[in-house]
Amino acid sequence: QCQLTRYGMDCYAYALLAAGQIDLIIEAGLHAYDIQGPIGVIEAAGGIVTNWQGGAADQGGQVIAAATPELHAAALEILASHV
């Protein structure tokens, strides 16, 4: 349901999301140190970052970051139906 999918962007993807260049990031297998910095940047830009269940993402694991709360909710719904 995505227009374009990219792999292997690491932290650069989070900077693009905060800058308004992309809308959504979905990752798994992150460590706490992989996501704690980007959470602050994305939230300051108006985005939202959670785990795949909608809970806190600061400990890593499965993470979804979205540009808007509405996009985040839609992505969580899609993930829930496929996981």
C-alpha positions in Angstrom: 0.0 0.0 0.0 3.1 2.2 -0.3 4.0 4.2 -3.3 7.7 3.7 -2.9 9.7 1.3 -0.6 13.3 1.7 0.4 15.6 -0.5 2.4 18.8 0.2 4.3 18.4 3.9 4.9 19.3 3.7 8.6 19.1 7.1 10.5 18.9 9.1 7.3 15.2 8.0 6.9 14.3 9.5 10.2 15.9 12.8 9.2 13.9 12.7 5.9 10.7 12.1 7.9 11.4 15.0 10.2 12.1 17.2 7.2 8.8 16.3 5.6 10.3 14.4 2.7 8.9 11.0 3.5 5.8 10.0 5.4 6.4 6.6 7.1 9.2 4.4 8.5 8.6 0.8 9.7 11.5 -1.1 11.1 12.2 -4.1 13.3 15.2 -5.3 15.3 16.3 -1.8 16.6 18.3 -1.3 19.7 17.4 1.5 22.2 20.4 3.5 20.9 19.1 3.3 17.3 15.8 5.1 18.0 16.1 7.3 21.1 17.7 10.2 19.3 15.4 10.1 16.3 12.3 10.0 18.5 13.0 13.5 19.8 13.7 14.9 16.4 10.5 13.4 14.8 8.3 14.4 17.7 9.6 18.0 17.7 8.7 18.1 13.9 5.2 17.0 14.7 5.5 13.3 14.0 4.8 10.2 16.1 7.0 7.2 16.9 5.8 4.1 18.7 6.3 0.3 18.6 4.1 -1.8 16.3 1.4 -2.0 19.1 1.2 1.7 19.6 3.3 1.8 22.8 6.6 3.4 23.7 9.4 2.8 21.2 12.3 4.1 23.3 13.7 0.6 24.0 13.9 -0.3 20.3 12.5 -3.5 18.8 9.7 -3.0 16.2 9.2 0.7 15.5 6.9 2.7 13.4 7.4 6.5 12.8 4.9 8.6 10.9 4.6 12.2 9.8 1.1 12.5 11.2 -1.1 10.8 13.8 -3.6 9.9 11.2 -1.0 8.2 9.0 0.3 6.5 12.1 -3.1 5.1 13.0 -3.7 3.8 9.5 -0.3 2.1 9.3 -0.9 0.5 12.7 -4.2 -0.9 11.5 -2.5 -2.4 8.4 0.3 -3.8 10.4 -2.1 -5.4 12.9 -3.9 -7.2 10.1 -0.6 -8.7 8.7 1.4 -9.6 11.8 
